[in-house]
Amino acid sequence: HDQMKDKLSVKEYEDPFKGSK
């Protein structure tokens, strides 16, 4: 039951990609 962790993982994975440039 790690739905929040999953969401955080996705945010952290999309964050660097979106805020990398």
N, C-alpha and C positions, 0 to 999 in steps of 0.2 A: 504493500500500500504506500507507494511513494509518488502519488500524483503531483504533490507540490514540488517534490524534488525533480520530477520529470519536467514540470513547467519551468522550473528554475534552470534546469540543464539546457532546455531549448532556448530560454532567454539568454543565457550566458553564451550559448553557441551562435545565436543570431545576433547578439549584441556586438561581439567583436567583428563579426562580418559586416554589420551595418555601420558600426562606429569605428571601423578599422582605418578607413581612409581619412 
